[in-house]
Amino acid sequence: MRHYCSLFILFIFFHSLSFAQYFTLSGKITNNKLEPLPLVSIKLKGSPIGTITKEDGTYELKAEEGRYDIIISMVGFKAQVITLVLNKNYVQNIILDEDEAKNLSEIIVRGKSRDRSEEIIRKVIQQKENILGAAGPYSCDVYIKAIQQDSSTRNTKSKKTLPDSVRWKNRNAELEKMSMAEVILRYDHETDSRVKEERTGVAKRGNPESLYYLSLTEGDFNLYNNLVKTVLSPVPFLSPISYSGMAAYKYKMIDIKQEGGRKIYTISIKPRQLSNVTIEGVLTVLDSSWVILTAKFTLPGYHIPEYDHFEVSQQYSFINNTAWMISRQQFTYFSKSNKKKLSGQTIASYQNFELNKVFPKKYFGVEVSATTQQAYDRDSLFWEKTRTEPLSLKEIQFIRYKDSIHRVVTSRIYLDSIDKLTNHVTWKKVLIFGQPVYNREKERSWNFPPLISLYQPFQFGGTRISPTIIYIKTYPSRKNILVFANLSYGFRNKDVNGSIRVSRMYNPFNRGFYRVELGRNFQYIYQGDAWINMIKRNNFYLNNSLGLGHGLEIANGLFLYTDLEMALRRSVSNYKTNPKVDSLFGDILDNNQAVPFDPYNALYGKIRLAYTPFQHYIREPKEKIILGSAWPTFYTEWQKGIPGVFNSKVNFDYLEFGIEQELKLGVAGISKYTIKTGSFLNTKDLRLVDYHFQRRGDPVLFMNPQEAFQSLDSSFPLFKRFYQGHYLHEFNGAILNKIPLFKKLQLREIAGAGFLIAPEKNLRYAEIFAGVERVFKWPFDPLGKIKIGVYIIGSAANQYRNPIQLKIGITSWDKKRNKWI
């Protein structure tokens, strides 16, 4: 009976579908500058069906077949009514015009009081196009002063044992833990993407590497722009002075005062619960002119991996009786962890404006900032003349202290005392952290490993002792040399392995380097595979090799890398292994024996050419700092097995092409994609080690989604043409921050997909995944962060089925590259 009832219900369901056919209406809504408009209302007249646009301006709704009047409306814009017949899936993009005639006397009633804050903000928004347009292309002089204080606690128990010079230095411990920088630059601005600066004076004292805003390329905080962009965050912040911002912020009048016969309104700005990339603070607005006078706001720590607190204070001035522009900015920030705290403050003042300037054709290019050596050699008279912000008493003391001890700290006696302190042997260094040996005068260092790292019980063939030594020397020219040496002894097989790698950067500007490497080590056949395969013995072989490498940028954005390696490949099937491991893992590690093969020699050559069009960069006197490009990177790589030379047996050719790019999609987040295709052109003598493998997914860990697939059921080689793609989107709270509970939990979401087409295997594979992540502070480093995530993966293939999988992942924050890895 239940069976017949189920059939009857299904019959009624499909019968009803045959009479009610639904279609999808979708599109994108923008302003007349083609900027996306979030939170626009789209309704079907006379129907309860409706929706609002997402943060990227897109919308989608479903309705039955029929004729509809569609109403599109948003505060500050003219409403539109569009009539269309919906008899198929339809895409309708819409441009909304600003409603300049809108009655601005609308009031907000809270209780019994009248709050005019939103009315005033709308007036500022209506004026902002004229405000931005009044300046036109412009130039100005900028003075930047940045200072940072390290308040980390230090152990002072051993002061009595220090030399006199060091004890004298510790009396000025507070000044010693300070860092300071001053910069004078000329800034040219045409549009957001067409800017240029020339730094004419730079003075750095202490350890200024982590100071913020020593260049205007690090952020544009002008609230008249719809988005506030900064290198501190991977996503821009929504300005409260925008129609989209009015839907994301709450405004409240907190003060009204008279000054010069005109009113000045002080308005607080707070994010609504359903908001994401928003700021919080206070701004003042001048009556009648409807312009910002001052602003003070904080950036949310959720979106700033490097700092726990970041505050911006701004002053806007009427420049040359023509345009209102930022005349002074102050950034205050700190980051703390346990007893460590780094706090800083940067002031930028703007003077000598030239408005509506006409720049020469092709004046703006890919070089957005330049600094000459002369800028670093400026004397005190230059700074006294050009400094536009007064120095505090503490800053004066710091400069005098650094200048007064310059002769002392560069003396041999002082350097020897500091080296002696740094090189002092302690049990913590020997056991846990490693022992450095540093020569400050010669700018070179040796690093010896801690004892706990020498013992390596989980290696092929059993326990090994493996010390590693690192030598680094950096020259004043920014050239450097790095030596990495490793020695490894195995107790079970009484064998000795090791390697030494020497690399030298000979041209910091075009990143020119060469590398020489000699080694005898166990290598992986399935490099980068799932951990269950990485620990199998059939994944190992013995490699004796000599390698040479070279790389440089031959033109802006065009990089050439070449490698040559001579390898003597040996099987490790005759090595003794621990039988207890087999009994411990049981059937989990099937085929857990090393692969036997005859020893052979192999000579390899590899050439990689990568090009990123219109790559922007900063020019320093001795190096080049790459900023990136709005274009993708195109690359090709050719690997050749060279037969005959040095009795080399291998003979193959592998050619690969690829495209990779990072797309910053404003408040919607960041997308990254990689697409590649490759094939062996020649396989006359192709050995197992040189196969191109597709790696299986890890059963527990979430693998790098830009390189690996999460749900492939096995690892397998591909010899003929394949097509592979990976896509990852980091929403950075664009969805979850619309839910109050999740916003408090500070969770962030990611999603992505991947595909693999391998005709030779008759395989078509696709996967999608989504996950939530949370950032945690690293307890030993105030600037260190880690991100832990949980992910769900679904996949489909024409040859096998995979269940829905749940995995975990860990990502760390790279301070140098300003990105998660």
N, C-alpha and C positions, 0 to 999 in steps of 0.2 A: 504494500500500500504506500509506504514511504517513497518507494521508487517511482510510482506513478505520480505522486504529488510533486516530486521534484521535477519530473518531465513536464507536468502541467505548468509549474511556475516558470520554467525556462521558456516554454512556448509563449506564455503571456509576455515575458520580458522581451524576447526577440520580436514578437508581434508588435509591441508598442514601439520598438526602435524603428520598425519599418514605416511608422507613421510620423515619427519625430526625428528629423535629421538635423544634426548640429554642425555648425561651421565655426571656424576660428577667425576672429578679427584681431590683427596685431599691427604693430608699427612702432614709430619713435616720434616723440614730441620734443621740439627744440624751440629756442628763441630765434630772432632774426639773424643772430650771429652763428647759428647752427650749434649752439651749446645746449647740451641735454637739460631738460627740465624735469626734476623728480617731483613726486607728489601732485601731479596734475590729475584732476578728476575727469574720468570718461564715463558717461552714463547713456543708456539707451532710453530715450524719452518715452514715458508711459510704461516703463518696465523697471523692476527692481534690480535688473542686471547692471553692474557697473564695476569699475576698478580704478586704481590710481597707478601712475607710472612709477617705475623703479628708479634707483639713483642714476642709472644711465639713460633715463628718459624713455625706456621701452615699456610697452604695455601688451596685454593679451587678455581677451575674453571670448567666451563661447556663447552662441545664441542659435536659436532655431532659424531655419530658412525663412526669409521674409524681408520686408521693407522697413528701414529704421531711420529715425532722426537721432544722430549721435551728438551729444552736447559735451564740448570740451571746455573746461574752465579752470582758472587758477587766479589767486589774488595777484593783482598788479598787471594782469594781461586781459586783453579783450576776449570774451567768450566766443566760441565758434559753434555753429550747428551745421553738420554735414549730413546729407541724406544719401543713403546708398541701399542697394538691393543685395542682401546677403544670400547668395545661392552657391557659394564656393568659399574656400579659405581665401581671405582677403587681407592685403597689406596696405595700410593707410598711414603714411607719414604726414605730420602736421607741423607747421611753423606758426607759433603764436606771436602776435604783435603786442607790445607794451601798451597799456591803457593809460595814456597821458592825461586824458580828460576825466579820469576817475575821481570822484569826490573824495578828497583827502581829509574831510572833516569827520570821518568815521571814528568812533571812540570805542575804547575797551572799558567795560564796566566791571569792576571788581568790588563787590560789596556795594557801598554807596559812594565810592570815590571814582573820579575820572582819571584814567591813566592814558596819557597821550603818547606813550613810548612807541607803540607800533606805528602810529600815524607819523611820528617824526622820522622813524627809520625808513618808512616808505618814501618820505620826501628826500631823504639822503640818497636812497636808491635811484630815484628819478633824476637826481642831479649828477650821479656818478659818471655817466657817459660824458657829460660836459666837463667834469673835473678831470677825468683822464685825458680827454681830448685837448684840453687847454694847454697842457705841457708839450704835447707832441713829442717827437724825438728830442732827447736832451742829453746833456753832459753835466757832471758835477764832480767836485773833489770830496773825497771821503776820508775821514780820520777814524781809525779803529784802535781801541785800546782794550785788550783782553787780559784778565788776571785770574789765576786759579790757586786755590789753597788746598793742600793735602793735609787733612787733620788726622791721618792715621796715627795710632799710638805706636810708640817705639819703645823697645827695651833699653832702659838706661842703667841697668845694674852694672854693666862692665865699663862705665865711663872712666873709672880710675885707671884702667889698664890701657887707655888710649893715649897716643902721643899728644904732646902739648898742642900741636897745630890742629888736631882733630877735636880736642877739648875746647879750643877757642872757637872752632866752627860750631860746636853744639850749643854754645851760648847764644847763637843766633839761629836756633833750631826752627823757630817759626818762619823766619825769613828764608831759611834754607829749603823749606817745604813749599815755597811759593814758586809760581811760574808766571811769566808776563810776556806780552808781545804788543808791539805797536806797528801799525801799518798806515801808510799814506798811499792813496791810489786815485787815479782818474777813471771815472766810470762813464761809459757811453751806453745809451739805451735807445733802442728803436722799437722793438716788440719783445715779448717774453722770450722768444727763441732767437732774437738777434741782439745780443749784448756783448760788450767788450770792456775789459778793464786793464789798466797798466799800473802795476804797483811800483811806485817810485821810491818808496822808503819802507824798509822792514827791519825791525829790531826785535830779537828774541832772547829771553833770558830764562834760565832754569830749564825745565823740561816741558816745552810748550806743545808737544805733539797732540795732546788731547784737548787743547783750547778750541772753543767753538767760534766760528764766524770771523776768520781771518781773511775771508774773501766773500764778495757778494754773490758768488756762484753757489754759496751754501744755503741760500734761501731767499725767497721774496715774500715778505710778510705784509705787503700792502693790502689793507682790508677793502679797498675799492675793487680789487680783483675778485672774481667769483670764487676762486680757490687760493688758499694760502699754501705755497709749495716750499718744502724744506728737505734737505738731505737727512734730517733727523728721523723722518718717517718715510716708509715706503709708499704711503698714500698722502695726497694733499688734504687739507682741512677746508671745510665749507665755511666761507666767509658769512658773518651775520649781516653784512651789507649786500644782500642779494635776495631776489624773490624766492629762490630755493631755500636760502637760509631762514627766511621768515617762517617756513613750515617746520624747520628743525630747531628753532630757538624760542625761548620765552623771554620777553623784554619787560622790564619794570623800571619806572621812573623812581629814582632814589634821591634826587636833589634838583632844584631849580634856583639859579642865582642870577642877579643882574650885574653886568659888567660893561661899562661904556655905553649904557643905554640899551643894551641887547641882552637877551636871555641866553644862558648857557645851561643846557640840559645834561644831567648825568644819568645814564641809563645802564642798568645791569643786564648782562646777557648770560643766560643759562641754557644748556641743552635740554630739549624735551626728552622724555623717557624713550620715545621711539626715535632715537638719533644715534649716529655713529661717529663720523669724523668731524667732531665739533669742538670748539674752544669754549672757554668760560671766563668772563671778566666784566670790565666796566669801560664805557667810553663816554666822552663828552661831545656834544653837538652844539654848534653855534646857530642861534635862531636866525631866520630870514635867509642866510646863505646856505643853510642846511649842509654843513661840512663838518667832518670830524676834526676836533681840536687835539684830543689826546685819546689814547687807548691803552688799556692794561689787561692782559689776558694770559691764561695758562693753557698749555697744550696737554692733552690727556696722556698720562703715563702709559696707558694701554697701547698707544701707537708709537711710543718712543722707547725702543729697546735699550738705549744707552743710558738714559737718565731716569731718576725717580721723580724729579720735579723740573719743570721748565717754564719760565715766565717771561713775557715780552711786554715792555713799556715803550710807548711811541708818542712822539710829538709831531703834529702836522702844522706847517706854516704856509702863509700866502707868499709864494715866491715871485719876485719881480712884478708884484701886483697883477699877476697873470693866472697862476695855477696853485692849488693847494697840494702840497707834497710832503712826504716824510722828511723831517729835518733832523730828527734824532731818534735813535733806538737803543734800548738797553735790554740785554738778555741776562737773566739770572737763572742758574741751574745748579743741581747737585745730584750726586749718586752716592749711596751708602750701602755698606754691607758689614754686619757685625760692628766692629770697632773702627772700621775704615770708612772715610768719607772724603769725597772729592767735591768741592764747591767752586763755582766760577761765576764771573761776571764779565760781560763784553759790552762796550759802549761804541756805537757808530754814529758819528755826526756828519751831516751833509752840508756843503757850502759851495759857493761860486757856481750857481746853476746857469747853464745856457739852455734856454727853452726854444722849442720849435727849430731845432738845429738841422741843417741840411748836411748829411754825411756823404762823402764821396761814394761813387758806385763801387761795389765789391769791397767796401770798407769792413763789413762784418763777414767773418768766415768761421772756420772750425776752431781757430785759436781764440778762446774766450777770455784768457787771462795770461799776462806775461810779466815776468820779473827779471830784471837784469842784476848782475853781480853788484853794480854800483848801488842798487837799492839797499843791499845788505851792508854796505861800507859807509853809510851815513854817520856823521859825527854828532856830538851833543848839540852843537850850534844849529844844525839842521832841525833837530827835533824841537828845540826851544822856539824856533821860528814857525814851524808848521803845526805844532801841537795845538788843537782847538779845544781840548778838554783838559781841565786842570788835573794835576796829579794829587792824590791824597798823600797825607804824611807817611802812611805806611808804604805807599808805592815809591815815594821819594827815597825812603830808607832802604827799600829793596834794591832800587837801581844803584844807589851809592854803595850798598853792601856788595852787590855783584861786581860793580866796577872796581871797588877797592880791593876785592880779593882775587880779581882776575889774574894779577901778576903772581899772587901767592898760589892760587890753585893750578896755575900752569907751570909752576916750578917743579923740579924733579923731586925735591924733598916732600912736597905735599902729595904729589901723585904717588910716590912710593908709599906714603902713609895710608892713603886711601886704598891702594891696591892691597896693602897688608891687611887692612880691615876686611875688605871684600874676600880676600883669599884665605882668611882665618878659618881653620878647620874646626868644625863643630860636629857633634854626633847627629844632629838633625840633617845637616847637609850630607854627611857620609851615608846615613841610613835611608833618608826619605827623599830629599830634594835634589841631591847631586851637588858635587863640589866644583865651583867655578875657579878658574885661575885667570885673572884679568890684568892686563897691562894698559892702563888708561892713556899713557903717553904714546904708545904705539898703536892704540885703538885695535887691539886684538884680544881674543879671549879663547880659553879652552874650557870645555864643559865635560866633566867626568861623571859617569852614571852613578846613581845611588845603589847601595848594596841590594835593596829589595828588587831591583830590576834585573839583576844579573841572573837570578835563578828562574829558569823557564821550564816548568815541568810538562807542559802540554805541547810538545813539539814532535815532529815526525821522528820516529825512532826512539823516542823517550826524552828524558830530562837532558837539558843543555845549560851550560854556563855561557852567557853572551854579553860581554861588555861592549859599550859603544862610546866613542870619543868624537866630539865635534869641535872644530876649529873655525873661527870666524875672524876676518880682518876687513874693516871698512876704511877706505881711504878718504881724505878730504874731498876728493873729486866725486864722491859717491860711488865710485867703483868698489867692488868687493870681491872677496875670495872665500869660498866655503869648502871645508874638507870634512867629510863624514867617513869615519872608519869603524868597522865592526868586526869582531872576532867571536867565533862560536865553537864550543867544544861539546861533543856528545859523549856521554858516559857509556851508553849501551854499546855503541858501535866504535867508540874510540876514534871518531872522525873529527876533522877540523874544517870548518867553513869560515867564510869571512868576505868582506868587501871593502873597497875604498873608492869614494867618489869625490872628485875635485871639480868644482864649478866656479867660473869666474864671470862676473858681469864687467865687460870691458867698455860698454857705452850705455850709461844710464838713460840717455835721451831716447835712443831708438831701441832700448832694451836688448842690446846685443850681448849675447853670452855664448860661452862654449863649455862643454862638459866632457870629462874623461872618467870612465868607470871601469874598474876591474873587480871581479868577484867570483866566488864559488858558493852558491847557496841553493837551498831547495826552492823551487818555483812551483806556482800553481798552473795546472793545465786549464782549469775552469775558473779563471780569475774573475772575482766579483760575483760568484755564484751564491746561492742560498747557503746558510751556515751548515746545513745538514750535508751538503756536498763538499763544502770547503774543508771539513775535518776528515773526509775519507782519504784513505791512503792512495787510492787510484787517482787522486788529484795532484800527486806530487811527482816531480822528477828532479834530477840534479843538473844544475846549469853552471858551467864554467864559461865566463864571458869577458870580453873586452869591448867596451862601447864608446863611441864618440858622438857628440851631439852639438848642434849649433842652431841658434835662432836669432832673428832680428826683425825689426820693422823696416821694410825697404821703401815704403811710402806711407803717408798717413793712413792708418787703418788696414794696411796690407802687410801681413806677417808671413814670414817664410821660416819653416822649421825643417831641419834635415838631421837624420840619424843613421849611423852605421854601426852594426854590431856583429862581432864574430863570436859564435857560441859553440861550445862543445857539450852536446846533450848526452846525458847518461841516465839509464834507468836505475831506480832505487829498489827494485824487486828483490835484490839480495841483502838488503838491510834487515837487521834484527828489529823486531817490533815487540810490543808488550801484549801477550795473549790475554791479559786480564781485561784489556779494553774491549776485546771482542765479546767476552762473556758479560761485560757490564752493559753494553748497548744492545746485545742480542741481535734481533732481526732488523733493528732500526738502521744499522749500517750494513746494507747488503753489498756484496762485491767489494769488501773492504781490504783489497790487496793492491799493492803498487802494480802499475802497468809495465810488463816486461817488453823491452825493445832493444835492438842492437844499438850500440853507441854510434853517433855520427856527428859530423861537423856541419855547421850552418852559418852562412853569411847573409846578413839582412841589410837592406837599405830602405829608408822610409823618407818620404817628402810630404809635407803638409803645407798647403797654401790657404790662408784665411783672409777674407776681406770684409771689412765693415765700412760701408759708404758714409761719408760725412761724419766721421768720428770727431767729436769735440774733445779738446784737451786744454790743460794749463801748462804754460812753459815756465819752468824754473831755470835758474842759471845753469844747473848741472843735471837736471833731469826733466822728464816729461810725465805729467800726471793725466791719465786718460779718464775722461768723464763719461764716455759712452755716446750712443747715437740713437736716433729714432728709427734707423734702418736695421734690418736683420744682418746677421753675419753669415756669409756664404763661405763654404770651405770644400776643399777636395783633398783627398789623402790617397797616396799610392804607396803600397808596400810591395817590395820585390825580394823574393828568395833568389840569391845569386849563386848559380852553380859553378863548380870547377875551381874557383879561387880558394886557396888554402884547403883544398880537398872538400869543399862544401858540397853537400848532397842535395840540398833543397833547390827547387826550381818552380816558382809560382809567381803570379801577379795578382794583387788584390787592389781594386779601385773603389773608392767610396765618395759620394757627394752628399752634402747636407746643408741645411738651413737651421739656424737657431736664433731666437729673439726673446727679449723681455719687453712686454707692452705695459706701460703704466696707464691705467684706465680711469684715472682720477679717483673719486670717492668710491668707485665700484671695486677697486682693488688692483691687483697686478696679475697679468697672465704671462706664462712662459711656455714656449713650445719648441720642439725639436723634430725635424723631419729629415730622414736620411734614407739612402738606398745604396746598396753595394753589391759587388759580384766578383768572383774570381775569374779573371780573364785567361788564366793559365794555371793548370793544376798538374803539370807533368810530374812533379815530385813534391807532394804536399803532405807533411807529417801531422800527426795528431795535435802536437803542441801549437801548430799554426792554423788550425781550423778556426772559422768564425762561428762562435757558439752563441745561441740564444739561451740565456740563463733561466732556470726555473724560478718560480716565486718562493720566497722564504715562508715557511709555515707559521711563523710567529711575528717576525719583524717586518715593518713596513720599509721596503727598499726605496732607494732614491727614485722618485717617480719620473724624473727627467732622463733616466738612463735604463731602468729595468722595468719589467712587467711583474705584477704582483701575483698573478694566478696561473702562469704557465705551469703545467703539471710535470714537466721534465726539461732537462737541458738537452739541446740537440744542435748539431752543426748545420750550416747552410753554405752551399757552394755556388749556387746560381743566384740570379737577381732576386732581391727581397726589398720590401718597402716597410718602413717602420716609422712610427710617430708617437710622440708623447706630448701631452698638454696638461698644464697645471695652472689653476687659478687660486690665488690667495685672496679671500674676500676681506680679510683684516677687520672682521666684525660688521661688515655691511648688512648681514642678515641677522645674526644672533644679537647684535646690539639693539635691534628693534624689539627684543623681548626683555623686559626689565630684569627678570631673574638671571638670565644668561649674561646680561650686561654687568651685573654685580659679580658674577663668577669670573669675569674677564676671559671668557672663552673666545676663540677665533676659529673660523671655519675655512676649510679648503676643499676643493673638488678638482677632479681631473679625469683624463681618459687616455687611452692608448690603443694603438692598433698594430697588427703585424700581418702582412700578406707574404706568404712564401709559396709560390707556385710549385716549386720542386717537391714540397711536402704536401701539396694540395691543402694547405692550411690557411684559414682565414680566422684571425683571432681579434677580439676587441674586449676592452675592459673599461669600466667606469669605477670611480671611487669617490668617497667623501669622508671627511673626518673633522674632528674638533681638536684644537690644540690650546695649551695654556703655557704661558711663559713663567719661568721660575728664576729667581736670582741665584747666581752661583755664590755659595757662602764665603769663598775665599778671595773674591775679586769684586770690588764695587761696580766695575763696569762689565762684568761677565754675566751672561744670561744663557739659559738652556730652555728648549721648548719640547714638551712631552705631548704626544698626541695619540688618539685612538681613532682608527679608521675602519670603514666597512667597504668591502670590495665585491663587485659583481662582474662576471665575465661571460662571454659567449664565444664558442668556436664551432666549426663545422665537423670536428673530429672527436671532441670529448666534451664533457660537461663538468663545470666546477660549481660547488655550492657557494653560497654567500659566505665570505670570510671576514673575520674580525682580527685586526692586527694592531700592534703598538709601534711607536717610533720615537726617536730622540734626535733633536737637531740642536746645534750650538750656534751662538752668535759670534761672527767674525768681526772684531772691532776694526781691523785694518781695512777690510773690504766692505764694511758697512752692510753686511748681508747675512742671512741664515745659511748655514751649510750643514 
